[in-house]
Amino acid sequence: MKTEVLHVDFDNVTMEEAVNMAKELINEDGFKYIVTPNPEIVWLCRKDEELREAVSGAALVIPDGIGVIYGAKLLKRPLKEKVPGADFAERLISALAEEGKSVFLFGAKPGVAELAAEKLCEKYPGLVIAGTNDGYFSDDEPIIEKINAAKPDLLLVCLGAPKQEKWMKKNADRLSCKLAIGLGGSLDVYAGVVERAPEKWQKMNLEWLYRIVKQPKRIGRAMRLPAFMLAVLGERISGK
């Protein structure tokens, strides 16, 4: 069932339901991709038609960000829960490791994907890393050839929004893997290059604030959150 928030249709799923759906997609024929919009991505979709089409073309759209949950609640279309992309993908990776399935890590700065692969394999014995590639490239073709040759069950595309969503949509017909997920800076987290917010911050839904404290340059991007909430409030008042 879909829940619309500022013209972006989210799948109304729990973490467990999202992981189970992703596992089913991997076992189906053909390429599919998953997107994990937060308020910033929803806001960008308002003015970026290509991004909006990429998001709407996903097989699964999960709410990554407490702002989306609050926005849906304010619009009286509540979502079941926040499903953080990094946590969702890690839960899926854990399940795939038990089945001996493979993952390709694509994105981040040179060396980060390799470090993330090492850390993930240590944490989840049985996981197969089909390959890695950094996010610095000017031509899609060599990347696609490398991914297709590796034949991963899962592809993590960590190029940041909106680049990763557009990349998956654009190359959907050329990729032979079963499933891809757009995950922003998750490889940095898996590699230990970027520290997640402490658990108490996460429980208070203040992980976004922790990131700003640690990376003040994110303040400009963070201003899209109040803009998002004002747009939600405007829609609530207008009744549209």
Contacts in CASP RR format, 6 or more apart in sequence:
PFRMAT RR
TARGET T0000
AUTHOR 0000-0000-0000
METHOD contacts of the structure
MODEL  1
MKTEVLHVDFDNVTMEEAVNMAKELINEDGFKYIVTPNPEIVWLCRKDEE
LREAVSGAALVIPDGIGVIYGAKLLKRPLKEKVPGADFAERLISALAEEG
KSVFLFGAKPGVAELAAEKLCEKYPGLVIAGTNDGYFSDDEPIIEKINAA
KPDLLLVCLGAPKQEKWMKKNADRLSCKLAIGLGGSLDVYAGVVERAPEK
WQKMNLEWLYRIVKQPKRIGRAMRLPAFMLAVLGERISGK
1 11 0 8 1.000
1 12 0 8 1.000
2 9 0 8 1.000
2 10 0 8 1.000
2 11 0 8 1.000
2 12 0 8 1.000
2 61 0 8 1.000
3 9 0 8 1.000
3 10 0 8 1.000
3 11 0 8 1.000
3 12 0 8 1.000
3 72 0 8 1.000
3 77 0 8 1.000
3 78 0 8 1.000
3 79 0 8 1.000
4 10 0 8 1.000
4 77 0 8 1.000
5 42 0 8 1.000
5 63 0 8 1.000
5 68 0 8 1.000
5 71 0 8 1.000
5 72 0 8 1.000
5 75 0 8 1.000
5 77 0 8 1.000
5 232 0 8 1.000
6 42 0 8 1.000
6 43 0 8 1.000
6 45 0 8 1.000
6 46 0 8 1.000
6 228 0 8 1.000
6 231 0 8 1.000
6 232 0 8 1.000
6 235 0 8 1.000
7 45 0 8 1.000
7 46 0 8 1.000
7 52 0 8 1.000
8 37 0 8 1.000
8 41 0 8 1.000
8 42 0 8 1.000
8 45 0 8 1.000
8 52 0 8 1.000
8 55 0 8 1.000
8 56 0 8 1.000
8 61 0 8 1.000
9 56 0 8 1.000
9 61 0 8 1.000
10 37 0 8 1.000
10 61 0 8 1.000
10 62 0 8 1.000
10 63 0 8 1.000
10 68 0 8 1.000
10 72 0 8 1.000
10 79 0 8 1.000
11 18 0 8 1.000
11 21 0 8 1.000
11 60 0 8 1.000
11 61 0 8 1.000
11 62 0 8 1.000
12 79 0 8 1.000
12 80 0 8 1.000
13 21 0 8 1.000
13 60 0 8 1.000
13 62 0 8 1.000
13 80 0 8 1.000
13 83 0 8 1.000
14 80 0 8 1.000
14 81 0 8 1.000
14 83 0 8 1.000
15 81 0 8 1.000
15 83 0 8 1.000
15 87 0 8 1.000
15 88 0 8 1.000
15 91 0 8 1.000
17 80 0 8 1.000
18 60 0 8 1.000
18 62 0 8 1.000
18 83 0 8 1.000
18 88 0 8 1.000
19 88 0 8 1.000
19 91 0 8 1.000
19 92 0 8 1.000
19 95 0 8 1.000
21 60 0 8 1.000
22 34 0 8 1.000
22 60 0 8 1.000
22 88 0 8 1.000
22 92 0 8 1.000
22 179 0 8 1.000
22 181 0 8 1.000
23 92 0 8 1.000
23 95 0 8 1.000
23 96 0 8 1.000
25 32 0 8 1.000
25 34 0 8 1.000
25 59 0 8 1.000
25 60 0 8 1.000
25 178 0 8 1.000
25 179 0 8 1.000
26 96 0 8 1.000
26 101 0 8 1.000
26 153 0 8 1.000
26 154 0 8 1.000
26 178 0 8 1.000
26 179 0 8 1.000
27 178 0 8 1.000
28 178 0 8 1.000
30 178 0 8 1.000
31 172 0 8 1.000
31 173 0 8 1.000
31 175 0 8 1.000
31 176 0 8 1.000
31 177 0 8 1.000
31 178 0 8 1.000
31 179 0 8 1.000
31 180 0 8 1.000
32 58 0 8 1.000
32 59 0 8 1.000
32 60 0 8 1.000
32 178 0 8 1.000
32 179 0 8 1.000
32 180 0 8 1.000
33 57 0 8 1.000
33 58 0 8 1.000
33 59 0 8 1.000
33 157 0 8 1.000
33 168 0 8 1.000
33 169 0 8 1.000
33 172 0 8 1.000
33 179 0 8 1.000
33 180 0 8 1.000
33 181 0 8 1.000
33 182 0 8 1.000
34 58 0 8 1.000
34 59 0 8 1.000
34 60 0 8 1.000
34 61 0 8 1.000
34 62 0 8 1.000
34 179 0 8 1.000
34 180 0 8 1.000
34 181 0 8 1.000
34 182 0 8 1.000
35 41 0 8 1.000
35 54 0 8 1.000
35 55 0 8 1.000
35 58 0 8 1.000
35 60 0 8 1.000
35 61 0 8 1.000
35 62 0 8 1.000
35 165 0 8 1.000
35 168 0 8 1.000
35 181 0 8 1.000
35 182 0 8 1.000
36 62 0 8 1.000
36 64 0 8 1.000
36 83 0 8 1.000
36 84 0 8 1.000
36 85 0 8 1.000
36 88 0 8 1.000
36 181 0 8 1.000
36 182 0 8 1.000
36 183 0 8 1.000
37 45 0 8 1.000
37 55 0 8 1.000
37 61 0 8 1.000
37 62 0 8 1.000
37 63 0 8 1.000
37 64 0 8 1.000
37 68 0 8 1.000
37 161 0 8 1.000
38 63 0 8 1.000
38 64 0 8 1.000
38 65 0 8 1.000
38 67 0 8 1.000
38 68 0 8 1.000
39 65 0 8 1.000
39 67 0 8 1.000
39 68 0 8 1.000
39 224 0 8 1.000
39 225 0 8 1.000
39 228 0 8 1.000
39 229 0 8 1.000
40 161 0 8 1.000
40 221 0 8 1.000
40 224 0 8 1.000
40 225 0 8 1.000
40 228 0 8 1.000
41 51 0 8 1.000
41 55 0 8 1.000
41 161 0 8 1.000
41 162 0 8 1.000
41 165 0 8 1.000
42 68 0 8 1.000
42 228 0 8 1.000
43 224 0 8 1.000
43 227 0 8 1.000
43 228 0 8 1.000
43 231 0 8 1.000
44 51 0 8 1.000
44 161 0 8 1.000
44 162 0 8 1.000
44 224 0 8 1.000
45 51 0 8 1.000
45 52 0 8 1.000
45 55 0 8 1.000
46 52 0 8 1.000
46 231 0 8 1.000
48 162 0 8 1.000
50 162 0 8 1.000
50 166 0 8 1.000
50 169 0 8 1.000
51 161 0 8 1.000
51 162 0 8 1.000
51 165 0 8 1.000
51 166 0 8 1.000
53 169 0 8 1.000
54 162 0 8 1.000
54 165 0 8 1.000
54 166 0 8 1.000
54 168 0 8 1.000
54 169 0 8 1.000
55 61 0 8 1.000
55 165 0 8 1.000
57 169 0 8 1.000
58 165 0 8 1.000
58 168 0 8 1.000
59 179 0 8 1.000
62 83 0 8 1.000
62 85 0 8 1.000
62 88 0 8 1.000
63 69 0 8 1.000
63 72 0 8 1.000
63 79 0 8 1.000
63 82 0 8 1.000
63 83 0 8 1.000
64 82 0 8 1.000
64 83 0 8 1.000
64 84 0 8 1.000
64 85 0 8 1.000
64 88 0 8 1.000
65 82 0 8 1.000
65 84 0 8 1.000
65 208 0 8 1.000
66 82 0 8 1.000
66 205 0 8 1.000
66 208 0 8 1.000
67 225 0 8 1.000
67 228 0 8 1.000
67 229 0 8 1.000
68 79 0 8 1.000
68 82 0 8 1.000
69 78 0 8 1.000
69 79 0 8 1.000
69 81 0 8 1.000
69 82 0 8 1.000
70 229 0 8 1.000
71 228 0 8 1.000
71 229 0 8 1.000
71 232 0 8 1.000
72 78 0 8 1.000
72 79 0 8 1.000
73 79 0 8 1.000
74 229 0 8 1.000
74 232 0 8 1.000
74 233 0 8 1.000
74 236 0 8 1.000
75 232 0 8 1.000
75 235 0 8 1.000
75 236 0 8 1.000
76 236 0 8 1.000
82 205 0 8 1.000
85 181 0 8 1.000
85 183 0 8 1.000
85 186 0 8 1.000
86 183 0 8 1.000
86 185 0 8 1.000
86 186 0 8 1.000
86 189 0 8 1.000
86 190 0 8 1.000
86 196 0 8 1.000
88 181 0 8 1.000
89 156 0 8 1.000
89 181 0 8 1.000
89 183 0 8 1.000
89 186 0 8 1.000
90 190 0 8 1.000
92 154 0 8 1.000
92 181 0 8 1.000
93 103 0 8 1.000
93 120 0 8 1.000
93 124 0 8 1.000
93 127 0 8 1.000
93 154 0 8 1.000
94 124 0 8 1.000
96 102 0 8 1.000
96 103 0 8 1.000
96 127 0 8 1.000
96 153 0 8 1.000
96 154 0 8 1.000
97 124 0 8 1.000
97 125 0 8 1.000
97 126 0 8 1.000
97 127 0 8 1.000
98 126 0 8 1.000
100 126 0 8 1.000
100 127 0 8 1.000
100 128 0 8 1.000
101 127 0 8 1.000
101 128 0 8 1.000
101 153 0 8 1.000
101 154 0 8 1.000
102 127 0 8 1.000
102 128 0 8 1.000
102 129 0 8 1.000
102 130 0 8 1.000
102 150 0 8 1.000
102 151 0 8 1.000
102 152 0 8 1.000
102 153 0 8 1.000
102 154 0 8 1.000
103 120 0 8 1.000
103 127 0 8 1.000
103 128 0 8 1.000
103 129 0 8 1.000
103 130 0 8 1.000
103 152 0 8 1.000
103 153 0 8 1.000
103 154 0 8 1.000
103 155 0 8 1.000
103 156 0 8 1.000
104 129 0 8 1.000
104 130 0 8 1.000
104 131 0 8 1.000
104 132 0 8 1.000
104 133 0 8 1.000
104 147 0 8 1.000
104 150 0 8 1.000
104 152 0 8 1.000
104 154 0 8 1.000
104 155 0 8 1.000
104 156 0 8 1.000
104 177 0 8 1.000
105 113 0 8 1.000
105 116 0 8 1.000
105 117 0 8 1.000
105 129 0 8 1.000
105 131 0 8 1.000
105 132 0 8 1.000
105 133 0 8 1.000
105 156 0 8 1.000
105 158 0 8 1.000
105 187 0 8 1.000
106 113 0 8 1.000
106 132 0 8 1.000
106 133 0 8 1.000
106 135 0 8 1.000
106 143 0 8 1.000
106 147 0 8 1.000
106 155 0 8 1.000
106 156 0 8 1.000
106 157 0 8 1.000
106 158 0 8 1.000
106 159 0 8 1.000
107 113 0 8 1.000
107 133 0 8 1.000
107 134 0 8 1.000
107 135 0 8 1.000
107 157 0 8 1.000
107 158 0 8 1.000
107 159 0 8 1.000
107 187 0 8 1.000
108 116 0 8 1.000
108 134 0 8 1.000
108 135 0 8 1.000
108 158 0 8 1.000
108 185 0 8 1.000
108 187 0 8 1.000
108 188 0 8 1.000
108 191 0 8 1.000
108 193 0 8 1.000
109 134 0 8 1.000
109 135 0 8 1.000
109 136 0 8 1.000
110 134 0 8 1.000
110 136 0 8 1.000
111 132 0 8 1.000
111 134 0 8 1.000
112 134 0 8 1.000
112 187 0 8 1.000
112 188 0 8 1.000
112 191 0 8 1.000
112 193 0 8 1.000
113 132 0 8 1.000
113 133 0 8 1.000
113 134 0 8 1.000
113 158 0 8 1.000
113 187 0 8 1.000
113 191 0 8 1.000
114 132 0 8 1.000
115 191 0 8 1.000
115 192 0 8 1.000
115 193 0 8 1.000
116 132 0 8 1.000
116 187 0 8 1.000
116 188 0 8 1.000
116 190 0 8 1.000
116 191 0 8 1.000
116 192 0 8 1.000
117 129 0 8 1.000
117 131 0 8 1.000
117 132 0 8 1.000
119 190 0 8 1.000
119 191 0 8 1.000
119 192 0 8 1.000
120 127 0 8 1.000
120 129 0 8 1.000
120 190 0 8 1.000
121 127 0 8 1.000
121 129 0 8 1.000
130 150 0 8 1.000
130 151 0 8 1.000
130 152 0 8 1.000
130 153 0 8 1.000
131 146 0 8 1.000
131 150 0 8 1.000
131 152 0 8 1.000
133 143 0 8 1.000
133 146 0 8 1.000
133 147 0 8 1.000
135 158 0 8 1.000
135 159 0 8 1.000
137 143 0 8 1.000
140 167 0 8 1.000
140 170 0 8 1.000
140 171 0 8 1.000
140 174 0 8 1.000
144 171 0 8 1.000
144 174 0 8 1.000
144 175 0 8 1.000
147 155 0 8 1.000
147 175 0 8 1.000
147 176 0 8 1.000
147 177 0 8 1.000
148 174 0 8 1.000
148 175 0 8 1.000
148 176 0 8 1.000
148 177 0 8 1.000
151 176 0 8 1.000
151 177 0 8 1.000
152 177 0 8 1.000
153 177 0 8 1.000
153 178 0 8 1.000
153 179 0 8 1.000
154 177 0 8 1.000
154 178 0 8 1.000
154 179 0 8 1.000
154 180 0 8 1.000
154 181 0 8 1.000
155 175 0 8 1.000
155 177 0 8 1.000
155 179 0 8 1.000
155 180 0 8 1.000
155 181 0 8 1.000
156 180 0 8 1.000
156 181 0 8 1.000
156 182 0 8 1.000
156 183 0 8 1.000
156 186 0 8 1.000
156 187 0 8 1.000
157 164 0 8 1.000
157 167 0 8 1.000
157 168 0 8 1.000
157 180 0 8 1.000
157 181 0 8 1.000
157 182 0 8 1.000
157 183 0 8 1.000
158 164 0 8 1.000
158 182 0 8 1.000
158 183 0 8 1.000
158 184 0 8 1.000
158 185 0 8 1.000
158 186 0 8 1.000
158 187 0 8 1.000
159 167 0 8 1.000
159 182 0 8 1.000
159 184 0 8 1.000
160 182 0 8 1.000
160 184 0 8 1.000
160 185 0 8 1.000
161 184 0 8 1.000
164 182 0 8 1.000
164 183 0 8 1.000
164 184 0 8 1.000
165 182 0 8 1.000
168 180 0 8 1.000
168 182 0 8 1.000
185 194 0 8 1.000
188 194 0 8 1.000
189 196 0 8 1.000
195 214 0 8 1.000
196 202 0 8 1.000
196 207 0 8 1.000
197 206 0 8 1.000
197 207 0 8 1.000
197 210 0 8 1.000
197 211 0 8 1.000
198 210 0 8 1.000
201 207 0 8 1.000
201 209 0 8 1.000
201 210 0 8 1.000
208 222 0 8 1.000
208 225 0 8 1.000
211 218 0 8 1.000
212 218 0 8 1.000
212 219 0 8 1.000
212 222 0 8 1.000
END
